Amino acid sequence: MLGMSLQSGSSWFDVNTLLIPINLAELKHWVLVKLELTNWTIEVYDSPQHEGPLNEKVREGVECLSMFIPVLADQLSLLDFKPREPPRMHQIPVTIMKDIPQQANGGDCGMFTIKYATCFIEGRDVRYWVIHRRMLMFREWLTCYLWSHAKRKLAGAYKSDDEQDINF
């Protein structure tokens, strides 16, 4: 992880916001982390809004990232381009977002994570565009889209980034 770019992404030097889906394996749960490089803050979008001990497990999982990113940013000299108030190497403040759309079951955290990210990418407000009753429709749309993508990939003999020999 060099922070320069993913094959389908942009350099950390060229963006102000990073969206990071995180799987908390112990909880078997997905959350979306929104890292703002302009003010060096982290917002966590957690669809079931855990309370008590589960909320602390989510926070612990994200705080590992909040301690690692300043070290990575320093090594990349990113802090020279996107300054951070001293102390530069302290962990990034984490806020678990409240009053966001919630899942009504135990199995939609991945779909909510994708929809939260989609809203941010498209500049939409998650409070109005992420609705639990629409998740079944979104899941079906995503299934069809991925199936169609796989068919086009096979027909065109395309390779994914991780299937190609890429030299940096």
Backbone as JSON Lines, residues from 0, in Angstrom:
{"i":0,"aa":"M","n":[0.85,-1.17,0.0],"ca":[0.0,0.0,0.0],"c":[0.89,1.22,0.0]}
{"i":1,"aa":"L","n":[1.03,1.82,-1.17],"ca":[1.92,2.95,-1.31],"c":[1.2,4.28,-1.27]}
{"i":2,"aa":"G","n":[-0.13,4.25,-1.31],"ca":[-0.87,5.49,-1.27],"c":[-0.8,6.28,-2.55]}
{"i":3,"aa":"M","n":[-0.16,5.73,-3.58],"ca":[-0.04,6.46,-4.84],"c":[-1.33,6.33,-5.64]}
{"i":4,"aa":"S","n":[-1.79,5.14,-5.89],"ca":[-3.08,4.95,-6.57],"c":[-3.38,3.47,-6.67]}
{"i":5,"aa":"L","n":[-4.63,3.2,-6.79],"ca":[-5.07,1.87,-7.17],"c":[-5.25,1.91,-8.67]}
{"i":6,"aa":"Q","n":[-5.34,0.77,-9.32],"ca":[-5.5,0.78,-10.76],"c":[-6.75,1.54,-11.19]}
{"i":7,"aa":"S","n":[-7.77,1.54,-10.37],"ca":[-9.0,2.24,-10.73],"c":[-9.21,3.5,-9.91]}
{"i":8,"aa":"G","n":[-8.2,3.92,-9.17],"ca":[-8.36,5.06,-8.28],"c":[-7.5,6.23,-8.65]}
{"i":9,"aa":"S","n":[-7.37,7.15,-7.72],"ca":[-6.57,8.35,-7.91],"c":[-5.54,8.43,-6.79]}
{"i":10,"aa":"S","n":[-4.52,9.2,-7.04],"ca":[-3.48,9.41,-6.04],"c":[-4.06,10.11,-4.82]}
{"i":11,"aa":"W","n":[-3.57,9.74,-3.65],"ca":[-4.0,10.39,-2.42],"c":[-3.64,11.88,-2.46]}
{"i":12,"aa":"F","n":[-2.66,12.23,-3.26],"ca":[-2.24,13.63,-3.38],"c":[-3.26,14.45,-4.15]}
{"i":13,"aa":"D","n":[-4.1,13.78,-4.96],"ca":[-5.05,14.47,-5.83],"c":[-6.48,14.49,-5.3]}
{"i":14,"aa":"V","n":[-6.74,13.87,-4.17],"ca":[-8.1,13.8,-3.64],"c":[-8.16,14.38,-2.23]}
{"i":15,"aa":"N","n":[-9.37,14.73,-1.81],"ca":[-9.57,15.24,-0.46],"c":[-10.3,14.25,0.43]}
{"i":16,"aa":"T","n":[-10.93,13.24,-0.18],"ca":[-11.72,12.27,0.57],"c":[-11.37,10.87,0.11]}
{"i":17,"aa":"L","n":[-11.16,9.98,1.08],"ca":[-10.97,8.56,0.78],"c":[-12.13,7.79,1.39]}
{"i":18,"aa":"L","n":[-12.69,6.87,0.62],"ca":[-13.74,5.98,1.1],"c":[-13.13,4.6,1.25]}
{"i":19,"aa":"I","n":[-13.2,4.05,2.45],"ca":[-12.54,2.79,2.76],"c":[-13.54,1.82,3.36]}
{"i":20,"aa":"P","n":[-13.96,0.8,2.58],"ca":[-14.83,-0.22,3.18],"c":[-13.98,-1.13,4.06]}
{"i":21,"aa":"I","n":[-14.46,-1.39,5.26],"ca":[-13.7,-2.22,6.2],"c":[-14.57,-3.39,6.64]}
{"i":22,"aa":"N","n":[-13.98,-4.58,6.57],"ca":[-14.66,-5.76,7.1],"c":[-14.08,-6.05,8.47]}
{"i":23,"aa":"L","n":[-14.95,-5.98,9.47],"ca":[-14.54,-6.3,10.84],"c":[-14.81,-7.78,11.03]}
{"i":24,"aa":"A","n":[-13.78,-8.58,10.78],"ca":[-13.92,-10.04,10.71],"c":[-14.53,-10.64,11.97]}
{"i":25,"aa":"E","n":[-14.11,-10.14,13.12],"ca":[-14.62,-10.68,14.38],"c":[-16.14,-10.52,14.5]}
{"i":26,"aa":"L","n":[-16.66,-9.42,13.95],"ca":[-18.09,-9.15,14.0],"c":[-18.83,-9.67,12.76]}
{"i":27,"aa":"K","n":[-18.05,-10.12,11.75],"ca":[-18.63,-10.5,10.45],"c":[-19.5,-9.35,9.95]}
{"i":28,"aa":"H","n":[-18.87,-8.19,9.82],"ca":[-19.61,-6.96,9.6],"c":[-18.8,-5.98,8.76]}
{"i":29,"aa":"W","n":[-19.5,-5.26,7.86],"ca":[-18.9,-4.23,7.02],"c":[-19.31,-2.84,7.51]}
{"i":30,"aa":"V","n":[-18.35,-1.9,7.48],"ca":[-18.62,-0.48,7.72],"c":[-17.89,0.32,6.66]}
{"i":31,"aa":"L","n":[-18.33,1.55,6.46],"ca":[-17.64,2.45,5.53],"c":[-16.94,3.52,6.34]}
{"i":32,"aa":"V","n":[-15.66,3.72,6.05],"ca":[-14.87,4.78,6.67],"c":[-14.67,5.88,5.63]}
{"i":33,"aa":"K","n":[-15.0,7.09,6.02],"ca":[-14.79,8.26,5.16],"c":[-13.68,9.1,5.78]}
{"i":34,"aa":"L","n":[-12.53,9.1,5.15],"ca":[-11.36,9.84,5.63],"c":[-11.27,11.15,4.87]}
{"i":35,"aa":"E","n":[-11.4,12.25,5.6],"ca":[-11.28,13.59,5.02],"c":[-9.84,14.05,5.19]}
{"i":36,"aa":"L","n":[-9.15,14.24,4.06],"ca":[-7.75,14.66,4.12],"c":[-7.6,16.17,4.28]}
{"i":37,"aa":"T","n":[-8.69,16.92,4.12],"ca":[-8.6,18.37,4.29],"c":[-8.56,18.75,5.76]}
{"i":38,"aa":"N","n":[-9.29,18.01,6.59],"ca":[-9.27,18.32,8.03],"c":[-8.83,17.12,8.87]}
{"i":39,"aa":"W","n":[-8.39,16.05,8.21],"ca":[-7.87,14.86,8.86],"c":[-8.84,14.34,9.93]}
{"i":40,"aa":"T","n":[-10.03,13.97,9.47],"ca":[-11.02,13.35,10.34],"c":[-11.52,12.07,9.69]}
{"i":41,"aa":"I","n":[-12.05,11.18,10.52],"ca":[-12.64,9.93,10.05],"c":[-14.09,9.88,10.51]}
{"i":42,"aa":"E","n":[-14.98,9.61,9.56],"ca":[-16.38,9.35,9.87],"c":[-16.66,7.89,9.57]}
{"i":43,"aa":"V","n":[-17.36,7.21,10.48],"ca":[-17.69,5.79,10.3],"c":[-19.18,5.67,10.05]}
{"i":44,"aa":"Y","n":[-19.53,5.02,8.94],"ca":[-20.93,4.77,8.59],"c":[-21.21,3.3,8.86]}
{"i":45,"aa":"D","n":[-21.93,3.06,9.95],"ca":[-22.21,1.72,10.47],"c":[-23.72,1.51,10.43]}
{"i":46,"aa":"S","n":[-24.2,0.66,9.55],"ca":[-25.64,0.56,9.29],"c":[-26.49,0.05,10.44]}
{"i":47,"aa":"P","n":[-26.02,-0.86,11.33],"ca":[-26.91,-1.22,12.44],"c":[-26.76,-0.34,13.67]}
{"i":48,"aa":"Q","n":[-25.81,0.6,13.66],"ca":[-25.6,1.49,14.8],"c":[-25.52,0.69,16.09]}
{"i":49,"aa":"H","n":[-24.48,-0.09,16.21],"ca":[-24.29,-0.91,17.4],"c":[-24.27,-0.06,18.65]}
{"i":50,"aa":"E","n":[-24.73,-0.62,19.72],"ca":[-24.68,0.05,21.02],"c":[-23.77,-0.76,21.95]}
{"i":51,"aa":"G","n":[-23.25,-0.12,22.97],"ca":[-22.47,-0.8,24.0],"c":[-21.22,-1.48,23.48]}
{"i":52,"aa":"P","n":[-21.0,-2.75,23.85],"ca":[-19.77,-3.45,23.5],"c":[-19.55,-3.59,22.0]}
{"i":53,"aa":"L","n":[-20.61,-3.79,21.22],"ca":[-20.44,-3.91,19.77],"c":[-19.97,-2.59,19.16]}
{"i":54,"aa":"N","n":[-20.51,-1.48,19.66],"ca":[-20.08,-0.17,19.19],"c":[-18.58,0.02,19.49]}
{"i":55,"aa":"E","n":[-18.14,-0.42,20.64],"ca":[-16.72,-0.31,21.0],"c":[-15.85,-1.17,20.08]}
{"i":56,"aa":"K","n":[-16.34,-2.35,19.69],"ca":[-15.57,-3.2,18.75],"c":[-15.43,-2.53,17.4]}
{"i":57,"aa":"V","n":[-16.49,-1.87,16.92],"ca":[-16.42,-1.13,15.67],"c":[-15.39,0.0,15.82]}
{"i":58,"aa":"R","n":[-15.49,0.76,16.91],"ca":[-14.55,1.86,17.15],"c":[-13.11,1.36,17.22]}
{"i":59,"aa":"E","n":[-12.87,0.25,17.94],"ca":[-11.51,-0.31,18.04],"c":[-10.96,-0.68,16.67]}
{"i":60,"aa":"G","n":[-11.81,-1.3,15.85],"ca":[-11.36,-1.68,14.51],"c":[-10.95,-0.5,13.66]}
{"i":61,"aa":"V","n":[-11.7,0.58,13.76],"ca":[-11.4,1.77,12.97],"c":[-10.25,2.57,13.57]}
{"i":62,"aa":"E","n":[-10.11,2.56,14.89],"ca":[-9.03,3.32,15.51],"c":[-7.65,2.76,15.14]}
{"i":63,"aa":"C","n":[-7.56,1.48,14.82],"ca":[-6.29,0.94,14.31],"c":[-5.89,1.68,13.05]}
{"i":64,"aa":"L","n":[-6.87,1.88,12.17],"ca":[-6.64,2.61,10.93],"c":[-6.28,4.07,11.23]}
{"i":65,"aa":"S","n":[-6.96,4.66,12.21],"ca":[-6.73,6.07,12.53],"c":[-5.33,6.31,13.1]}
{"i":66,"aa":"M","n":[-4.7,5.26,13.63],"ca":[-3.32,5.39,14.13],"c":[-2.32,5.11,13.01]}
{"i":67,"aa":"F","n":[-2.69,4.23,12.07],"ca":[-1.77,3.84,11.0],"c":[-1.67,4.89,9.9]}
{"i":68,"aa":"I","n":[-2.77,5.52,9.55],"ca":[-2.77,6.45,8.41],"c":[-1.8,7.62,8.6]}
{"i":69,"aa":"P","n":[-1.69,8.26,9.77],"ca":[-0.69,9.33,9.91],"c":[0.75,8.84,9.66]}
{"i":70,"aa":"V","n":[1.05,7.62,10.08],"ca":[2.39,7.06,9.85],"c":[2.61,6.89,8.35]}
{"i":71,"aa":"L","n":[1.61,6.31,7.67],"ca":[1.7,6.13,6.22],"c":[1.81,7.47,5.51]}
{"i":72,"aa":"A","n":[0.98,8.44,5.91],"ca":[1.0,9.76,5.28],"c":[2.36,10.44,5.46]}
{"i":73,"aa":"D","n":[2.97,10.27,6.61],"ca":[4.29,10.84,6.87],"c":[5.35,10.19,5.97]}
{"i":74,"aa":"Q","n":[5.3,8.87,5.85],"ca":[6.26,8.16,5.0],"c":[6.14,8.56,3.54]}
{"i":75,"aa":"L","n":[4.93,8.89,3.1],"ca":[4.7,9.29,1.71],"c":[4.91,10.78,1.47]}
{"i":76,"aa":"S","n":[5.19,11.52,2.53],"ca":[5.29,12.98,2.49],"c":[3.97,13.63,2.13]}
{"i":77,"aa":"L","n":[2.88,12.93,2.34],"ca":[1.55,13.46,2.07],"c":[1.23,14.65,2.97]}
{"i":78,"aa":"L","n":[1.78,14.63,4.19],"ca":[1.52,15.72,5.13],"c":[2.12,17.04,4.66]}
{"i":79,"aa":"D","n":[3.09,16.98,3.74],"ca":[3.64,18.22,3.17],"c":[2.66,18.85,2.18]}
{"i":80,"aa":"F","n":[1.82,18.0,1.55],"ca":[0.85,18.48,0.56],"c":[-0.52,18.73,1.17]}
{"i":81,"aa":"K","n":[-0.85,17.95,2.18],"ca":[-2.13,18.08,2.87],"c":[-1.81,18.24,4.35]}
{"i":82,"aa":"P","n":[-1.44,19.47,4.74],"ca":[-0.95,19.71,6.1],"c":[-1.96,19.31,7.17]}
{"i":83,"aa":"R","n":[-1.4,18.93,8.28],"ca":[-2.19,18.58,9.45],"c":[-1.64,19.35,10.63]}
{"i":84,"aa":"E","n":[-2.55,19.9,11.4],"ca":[-2.13,20.66,12.57],"c":[-1.31,19.76,13.49]}
{"i":85,"aa":"P","n":[-0.28,20.31,14.11],"ca":[0.47,19.51,15.08],"c":[-0.45,19.05,16.2]}
{"i":86,"aa":"P","n":[-0.2,17.96,16.78],"ca":[0.83,16.97,16.46],"c":[0.42,16.1,15.27]}
{"i":87,"aa":"R","n":[1.22,16.16,14.25],"ca":[0.93,15.51,12.98],"c":[0.76,14.0,13.09]}
{"i":88,"aa":"M","n":[1.46,13.38,14.0],"ca":[1.47,11.91,14.07],"c":[0.44,11.33,15.03]}
{"i":89,"aa":"H","n":[-0.35,12.16,15.68],"ca":[-1.41,11.64,16.56],"c":[-2.48,10.96,15.74]}
{"i":90,"aa":"Q","n":[-3.21,10.05,16.38],"ca":[-4.25,9.35,15.66],"c":[-5.33,10.33,15.19]}
{"i":91,"aa":"I","n":[-5.98,9.97,14.11],"ca":[-7.02,10.81,13.52],"c":[-8.3,10.63,14.32]}
{"i":92,"aa":"P","n":[-9.0,11.73,14.65],"ca":[-10.25,11.6,15.4],"c":[-11.29,10.79,14.63]}
{"i":93,"aa":"V","n":[-11.99,9.91,15.34],"ca":[-13.0,9.02,14.75],"c":[-14.38,9.41,15.28]}
{"i":94,"aa":"T","n":[-15.33,9.59,14.36],"ca":[-16.71,9.86,14.72],"c":[-17.58,8.77,14.1]}
{"i":95,"aa":"I","n":[-18.33,8.07,14.94],"ca":[-19.3,7.11,14.42],"c":[-20.57,7.9,14.17]}
{"i":96,"aa":"M","n":[-20.98,7.95,12.9],"ca":[-22.09,8.81,12.49],"c":[-23.42,8.31,13.05]}
{"i":97,"aa":"K","n":[-24.22,9.26,13.49],"ca":[-25.56,8.99,14.01],"c":[-26.58,9.52,13.01]}
{"i":98,"aa":"D","n":[-27.82,9.15,13.2],"ca":[-28.92,9.64,12.36],"c":[-28.7,9.36,10.88]}
{"i":99,"aa":"I","n":[-28.21,8.17,10.58],"ca":[-28.06,7.74,9.2],"c":[-29.0,6.55,8.98]}
{"i":100,"aa":"P","n":[-29.33,6.24,7.73],"ca":[-30.22,5.11,7.46],"c":[-29.69,3.82,8.07]}
{"i":101,"aa":"Q","n":[-30.62,3.03,8.61],"ca":[-30.27,1.81,9.32],"c":[-30.82,0.58,8.62]}
{"i":102,"aa":"Q","n":[-30.11,-0.51,8.75],"ca":[-30.61,-1.77,8.23],"c":[-31.61,-2.35,9.23]}
{"i":103,"aa":"A","n":[-32.57,-3.1,8.72],"ca":[-33.61,-3.67,9.57],"c":[-33.41,-5.16,9.8]}
{"i":104,"aa":"N","n":[-32.28,-5.69,9.35],"ca":[-31.98,-7.1,9.56],"c":[-30.49,-7.26,9.82]}
{"i":105,"aa":"G","n":[-30.04,-8.5,9.94],"ca":[-28.63,-8.74,10.26],"c":[-27.76,-9.01,9.06]}
{"i":106,"aa":"G","n":[-28.29,-8.89,7.85],"ca":[-27.48,-9.3,6.7],"c":[-27.25,-8.27,5.63]}
{"i":107,"aa":"D","n":[-27.58,-7.01,5.86],"ca":[-27.45,-6.01,4.8],"c":[-26.29,-5.04,4.99]}
{"i":108,"aa":"C","n":[-25.39,-5.29,5.92],"ca":[-24.32,-4.32,6.17],"c":[-23.46,-4.08,4.93]}
{"i":109,"aa":"G","n":[-23.2,-5.12,4.14],"ca":[-22.41,-4.96,2.93],"c":[-23.1,-4.09,1.9]}
{"i":110,"aa":"M","n":[-24.41,-4.3,1.73],"ca":[-25.18,-3.51,0.78],"c":[-25.24,-2.05,1.24]}
{"i":111,"aa":"F","n":[-25.42,-1.83,2.53],"ca":[-25.44,-0.47,3.05],"c":[-24.08,0.21,2.84]}
{"i":112,"aa":"T","n":[-23.01,-0.53,3.05],"ca":[-21.66,0.02,2.86],"c":[-21.49,0.47,1.41]}
{"i":113,"aa":"I","n":[-21.92,-0.36,0.47],"ca":[-21.82,0.0,-0.95],"c":[-22.68,1.22,-1.26]}
{"i":114,"aa":"K","n":[-23.9,1.25,-0.73],"ca":[-24.8,2.38,-1.0],"c":[-24.3,3.67,-0.37]}
{"i":115,"aa":"Y","n":[-23.76,3.6,0.86],"ca":[-23.19,4.81,1.46],"c":[-22.09,5.36,0.54]}
{"i":116,"aa":"A","n":[-21.19,4.47,0.1],"ca":[-20.08,4.9,-0.77],"c":[-20.6,5.48,-2.08]}
{"i":117,"aa":"T","n":[-21.6,4.83,-2.67],"ca":[-22.18,5.32,-3.92],"c":[-22.73,6.74,-3.74]}
{"i":118,"aa":"C","n":[-23.41,6.97,-2.63],"ca":[-23.95,8.31,-2.37],"c":[-22.84,9.35,-2.31]}
{"i":119,"aa":"F","n":[-21.75,9.05,-1.61],"ca":[-20.66,10.01,-1.52],"c":[-20.02,10.26,-2.87]}
{"i":120,"aa":"I","n":[-19.82,9.21,-3.65],"ca":[-19.22,9.34,-4.98],"c":[-20.1,10.2,-5.88]}
{"i":121,"aa":"E","n":[-21.42,10.01,-5.78],"ca":[-22.36,10.74,-6.63],"c":[-22.81,12.08,-6.04]}
{"i":122,"aa":"G","n":[-22.31,12.42,-4.85],"ca":[-22.66,13.69,-4.22],"c":[-24.08,13.73,-3.68]}
{"i":123,"aa":"R","n":[-24.6,12.58,-3.25],"ca":[-25.97,12.5,-2.73],"c":[-25.94,12.38,-1.2]}
{"i":124,"aa":"D","n":[-27.01,12.78,-0.56],"ca":[-27.14,12.71,0.89],"c":[-27.63,11.3,1.27]}
{"i":125,"aa":"V","n":[-26.85,10.59,2.09],"ca":[-27.21,9.21,2.45],"c":[-28.56,9.14,3.15]}
{"i":126,"aa":"R","n":[-28.96,10.19,3.84],"ca":[-30.23,10.16,4.58],"c":[-31.44,10.01,3.66]}
{"i":127,"aa":"Y","n":[-31.29,10.42,2.39],"ca":[-32.42,10.36,1.47],"c":[-32.29,9.25,0.42]}
{"i":128,"aa":"W","n":[-31.08,8.71,0.24],"ca":[-30.86,7.75,-0.84],"c":[-30.58,6.33,-0.38]}
{"i":129,"aa":"V","n":[-30.3,6.13,0.89],"ca":[-30.07,4.78,1.41],"c":[-31.29,4.4,2.23]}
{"i":130,"aa":"I","n":[-32.12,3.54,1.66],"ca":[-33.39,3.18,2.29],"c":[-33.46,1.66,2.36]}
{"i":131,"aa":"H","n":[-33.7,1.14,3.56],"ca":[-33.65,-0.3,3.75],"c":[-34.61,-1.06,2.84]}
{"i":132,"aa":"R","n":[-35.8,-0.56,2.63],"ca":[-36.76,-1.3,1.81],"c":[-36.34,-1.38,0.34]}
{"i":133,"aa":"R","n":[-35.38,-0.57,-0.06],"ca":[-34.87,-0.62,-1.44],"c":[-33.67,-1.54,-1.6]}
{"i":134,"aa":"M","n":[-33.16,-2.11,-0.5],"ca":[-31.95,-2.93,-0.57],"c":[-32.16,-4.2,-1.41]}
{"i":135,"aa":"L","n":[-33.33,-4.83,-1.34],"ca":[-33.57,-6.01,-2.16],"c":[-33.47,-5.66,-3.64]}
{"i":136,"aa":"M","n":[-34.05,-4.54,-4.04],"ca":[-33.98,-4.1,-5.43],"c":[-32.52,-3.8,-5.81]}
{"i":137,"aa":"F","n":[-31.79,-3.13,-4.92],"ca":[-30.39,-2.82,-5.21],"c":[-29.56,-4.09,-5.32]}
{"i":138,"aa":"R","n":[-29.81,-5.05,-4.43],"ca":[-29.09,-6.33,-4.47],"c":[-29.33,-7.03,-5.81]}
{"i":139,"aa":"E","n":[-30.58,-7.03,-6.27],"ca":[-30.9,-7.65,-7.56],"c":[-30.23,-6.91,-8.71]}
{"i":140,"aa":"W","n":[-30.25,-5.56,-8.67],"ca":[-29.59,-4.77,-9.7],"c":[-28.09,-5.07,-9.73]}
{"i":141,"aa":"L","n":[-27.45,-5.12,-8.55],"ca":[-26.01,-5.37,-8.47],"c":[-25.68,-6.75,-9.0]}
{"i":142,"aa":"T","n":[-26.51,-7.74,-8.69],"ca":[-26.3,-9.09,-9.21],"c":[-26.34,-9.09,-10.74]}
{"i":143,"aa":"C","n":[-27.34,-8.45,-11.3],"ca":[-27.46,-8.38,-12.78],"c":[-26.28,-7.63,-13.38]}
{"i":144,"aa":"Y","n":[-25.89,-6.53,-12.75],"ca":[-24.77,-5.75,-13.26],"c":[-23.47,-6.57,-13.26]}
{"i":145,"aa":"L","n":[-23.2,-7.26,-12.16],"ca":[-21.98,-8.06,-12.08],"c":[-22.01,-9.22,-13.06]}
{"i":146,"aa":"W","n":[-23.17,-9.85,-13.25],"ca":[-23.3,-10.93,-14.22],"c":[-23.05,-10.41,-15.63]}
{"i":147,"aa":"S","n":[-23.64,-9.25,-15.96],"ca":[-23.44,-8.64,-17.28],"c":[-21.97,-8.27,-17.49]}
{"i":148,"aa":"H","n":[-21.34,-7.72,-16.46],"ca":[-19.92,-7.37,-16.53],"c":[-19.07,-8.61,-16.79]}
{"i":149,"aa":"A","n":[-19.38,-9.71,-16.09],"ca":[-18.62,-10.95,-16.29],"c":[-18.78,-11.46,-17.72]}
{"i":150,"aa":"K","n":[-19.98,-11.37,-18.27],"ca":[-20.21,-11.8,-19.65],"c":[-19.39,-10.96,-20.63]}
{"i":151,"aa":"R","n":[-19.4,-9.63,-20.45],"ca":[-18.61,-8.75,-21.33],"c":[-17.12,-9.04,-21.19]}
{"i":152,"aa":"K","n":[-16.68,-9.29,-19.98],"ca":[-15.27,-9.59,-19.74],"c":[-14.85,-10.87,-20.44]}
{"i":153,"aa":"L","n":[-15.67,-11.9,-20.33],"ca":[-15.36,-13.17,-20.99],"c":[-15.4,-13.03,-22.52]}
{"i":154,"aa":"A","n":[-16.4,-12.32,-23.02],"ca":[-16.54,-12.15,-24.47],"c":[-15.39,-11.34,-25.06]}
{"i":155,"aa":"G","n":[-14.9,-10.38,-24.32],"ca":[-13.83,-9.52,-24.8],"c":[-12.45,-9.97,-24.38]}
{"i":156,"aa":"A","n":[-12.36,-11.08,-23.66],"ca":[-11.08,-11.59,-23.15],"c":[-10.35,-10.53,-22.33]}
{"i":157,"aa":"Y","n":[-11.11,-9.73,-21.57],"ca":[-10.51,-8.72,-20.72],"c":[-9.94,-9.37,-19.47]}
{"i":158,"aa":"K","n":[-8.95,-8.71,-18.89],"ca":[-8.38,-9.17,-17.63],"c":[-8.54,-8.08,-16.59]}
{"i":159,"aa":"S","n":[-8.81,-8.49,-15.36],"ca":[-8.86,-7.55,-14.25],"c":[-7.46,-7.1,-13.91]}
{"i":160,"aa":"D","n":[-7.37,-5.99,-13.18],"ca":[-6.05,-5.46,-12.8],"c":[-5.2,-6.52,-12.11]}
{"i":161,"aa":"D","n":[-5.81,-7.32,-11.23],"ca":[-5.02,-8.31,-10.49],"c":[-4.7,-9.54,-11.32]}
{"i":162,"aa":"E","n":[-5.23,-9.63,-12.54],"ca":[-4.93,-10.76,-13.41],"c":[-3.83,-10.39,-14.41]}
{"i":163,"aa":"Q","n":[-3.44,-9.15,-14.48],"ca":[-2.45,-8.68,-15.43],"c":[-1.09,-8.57,-14.77]}
{"i":164,"aa":"D","n":[-0.06,-8.61,-15.58],"ca":[1.29,-8.34,-15.08],"c":[1.5,-6.83,-15.15]}
{"i":165,"aa":"I","n":[1.51,-6.2,-14.0],"ca":[1.65,-4.75,-13.94],"c":[2.98,-4.42,-13.29]}
{"i":166,"aa":"N","n":[3.76,-3.63,-13.98],"ca":[5.06,-3.2,-13.44],"c":[4.97,-1.72,-13.1]}
{"i":167,"aa":"F","n":[5.32,-1.39,-11.87],"ca":[5.29,0.0,-11.44],"c":[6.64,0.61,-11.6]}
